[in-house]
Amino acid sequence: MAVMNDDDTTSVARMCFTRQQAEFGQMLLEGSGAQSVIRADDAGGMRAYMTPVTGVRLVVKTKDVERAGDILWPIFSSTRAMDA
């Protein structure tokens, strides 16, 4: 699990349709050494039907957003993920 301090500014690296898609992206980022968190308004996964409406945000430190884009682009460029 990623640990981010209150001092860290964050940016959305990718907006996804599902929590599973965001979790896959998070695994890719963590495997590359980039910390990330998932923000979703889906009641902790209990209301997954809301994610196509509200989206699932894959959030990284602002200083890592370009690197995260480079890591995620080859995978998510061919999917119908929402643009951040």
Residue frames as qw, qx, qy, qz and C-alpha x, y, z in Angstrom:
[[0.000, 0.888, 0.459, 0.000, 0.00, 0.00, 0.00],
 [0.398, 0.526, -0.017, 0.751, 1.28, 3.43, -0.91],
 [0.397, -0.687, -0.374, 0.480, 2.08, 5.92, 1.81],
 [0.290, 0.594, 0.155, 0.734, 1.83, 9.57, 0.90],
 [0.292, -0.308, -0.445, 0.789, 2.45, 12.44, 3.29],
 [0.111, 0.845, 0.448, -0.271, 0.20, 15.45, 3.73],
 [0.134, -0.705, 0.267, 0.643, 2.98, 17.51, 2.14],
 [0.336, 0.009, 0.776, 0.533, 2.77, 15.58, -1.13],
 [0.487, 0.429, -0.019, -0.760, 0.82, 17.24, -3.91],
 [0.506, 0.106, 0.849, 0.109, -1.01, 14.76, -6.08],
 [0.399, 0.383, -0.336, -0.762, -2.34, 14.57, -9.61],
 [0.857, 0.215, 0.380, -0.273, -4.58, 12.16, -11.46],
 [0.218, -0.396, 0.765, 0.459, -2.40, 9.91, -13.61],
 [0.189, -0.088, -0.833, -0.512, -5.35, 8.08, -15.17],
 [0.580, 0.045, 0.319, -0.748, -9.12, 8.05, -14.94],
 [0.077, 0.051, -0.974, -0.209, -10.55, 4.54, -15.31],
 [0.594, -0.240, -0.380, -0.667, -14.02, 3.07, -15.73],
 [0.865, -0.348, -0.340, -0.125, -13.56, 0.27, -13.16],
 [0.524, -0.758, 0.379, -0.087, -11.75, -0.27, -9.89],
 [0.912, -0.052, 0.339, 0.223, -10.13, -3.39, -11.37],
 [0.614, 0.667, 0.059, 0.417, -8.64, -1.36, -14.21],
 [0.108, -0.899, 0.258, -0.338, -7.26, 1.16, -11.69],
 [0.773, -0.513, 0.373, -0.008, -5.86, -1.63, -9.50],
 [0.880, 0.260, 0.203, 0.341, -4.07, -3.11, -12.50],
 [0.345, 0.814, -0.088, 0.460, -2.55, 0.30, -13.25],
 [0.455, -0.807, 0.296, -0.232, -1.57, 0.65, -9.61],
 [0.914, -0.213, 0.295, 0.179, 0.25, -2.70, -9.75],
 [0.708, 0.535, 0.081, 0.454, 2.18, -1.54, -12.82],
 [0.021, 0.884, -0.178, 0.433, 3.17, 1.68, -11.10],
 [0.668, -0.657, 0.325, -0.126, 4.20, -0.01, -7.87],
 [0.935, 0.058, 0.219, 0.274, 6.24, -2.54, -9.86],
 [0.544, 0.613, 0.008, 0.574, 8.10, 0.41, -11.34],
 [0.480, -0.166, -0.401, 0.762, 8.65, 2.04, -7.95],
 [0.122, -0.321, -0.095, -0.935, 6.02, 4.79, -8.25],
 [0.067, 0.275, 0.780, -0.558, 3.62, 5.23, -5.34],
 [0.286, -0.232, -0.453, -0.812, -0.07, 5.60, -6.15],
 [0.259, 0.212, 0.745, -0.578, -3.49, 5.56, -4.56],
 [0.066, -0.377, -0.772, -0.508, -6.94, 4.85, -5.93],
 [0.216, 0.214, 0.384, -0.872, -9.78, 7.28, -5.36],
 [0.208, -0.266, -0.787, -0.516, -13.28, 6.12, -6.18],
 [0.422, -0.069, 0.314, -0.848, -16.74, 7.18, -5.11],
 [0.639, -0.013, -0.660, -0.395, -18.12, 3.63, -5.02],
 [0.726, -0.516, 0.173, -0.421, -18.63, 3.02, -1.28],
 [0.391, -0.522, 0.758, -0.025, -15.52, 0.88, -1.02],
 [0.107, 0.161, -0.907, -0.373, -16.54, -1.27, -3.97],
 [0.273, 0.323, 0.829, -0.366, -20.08, -1.88, -2.68],
 [0.462, 0.738, 0.318, -0.375, -21.61, 0.33, -5.37],
 [0.465, -0.196, 0.584, 0.636, -19.49, -0.53, -8.38],
 [0.354, 0.654, 0.615, 0.262, -22.34, 0.49, -10.68],
 [0.044, -0.959, -0.122, 0.251, -21.44, 4.13, -9.89],
 [0.530, -0.452, 0.380, 0.609, -17.90, 3.99, -11.28],
 [0.441, 0.393, 0.541, 0.599, -18.83, 4.50, -14.96],
 [0.027, -0.919, -0.330, -0.216, -20.52, 7.71, -13.85],
 [0.375, -0.916, 0.122, 0.078, -18.00, 9.03, -11.34],
 [0.609, 0.628, -0.438, 0.206, -14.85, 7.29, -12.59],
 [0.847, -0.464, -0.011, 0.259, -12.01, 5.75, -10.63],
 [0.206, 0.926, -0.290, 0.125, -8.95, 7.96, -10.26],
 [0.888, -0.076, -0.122, 0.436, -5.43, 6.58, -10.17],
 [0.097, -0.983, 0.080, -0.133, -3.52, 9.26, -8.27],
 [0.811, 0.045, -0.172, 0.557, 0.25, 9.77, -8.03],
 [0.356, -0.657, -0.050, 0.662, 2.55, 12.41, -6.60],
 [0.403, 0.885, 0.054, -0.226, 2.64, 15.39, -8.95],
 [0.088, -0.734, 0.608, 0.290, 6.37, 14.96, -9.45],
 [0.385, -0.124, 0.899, 0.167, 5.72, 11.41, -10.75],
 [0.621, 0.522, 0.366, -0.457, 2.79, 12.14, -13.08],
 [0.478, 0.669, -0.438, -0.364, 4.85, 12.22, -16.29],
 [0.004, 0.354, -0.935, 0.009, 6.64, 8.99, -15.37],
 [0.487, 0.204, 0.760, -0.379, 3.31, 7.36, -14.50],
 [0.619, 0.611, 0.025, -0.492, 1.94, 8.39, -17.89],
 [0.327, 0.575, -0.713, -0.231, 4.89, 6.73, -19.61],
 [0.175, -0.140, 0.957, -0.185, 4.32, 3.53, -17.63],
 [0.482, 0.365, 0.663, -0.441, 0.55, 3.42, -18.15],
 [0.428, 0.561, -0.221, -0.673, 0.30, 4.62, -21.75],
 [0.227, 0.268, -0.868, -0.351, 1.32, 1.35, -23.49],
 [0.039, 0.219, 0.955, -0.196, -1.32, -0.57, -21.54],
 [0.206, 0.599, 0.576, -0.516, -4.19, 1.90, -21.40],
 [0.135, 0.410, -0.342, -0.835, -3.79, 3.50, -24.84],
 [0.254, -0.023, -0.828, -0.499, -5.68, 0.61, -26.45],
 [0.102, -0.449, -0.852, 0.251, -8.46, 0.50, -23.84],
 [0.085, -0.691, -0.406, -0.591, -11.46, 2.76, -23.49],
 [0.437, -0.450, -0.473, 0.619, -10.29, 4.31, -20.23],
 [0.028, 0.962, 0.272, 0.005, -11.49, 7.81, -19.51],
 [0.500, 0.497, -0.158, 0.691, -9.00, 10.58, -20.19],
 [0.460, -0.482, -0.441, 0.601, -7.70, 12.32, -17.10]]
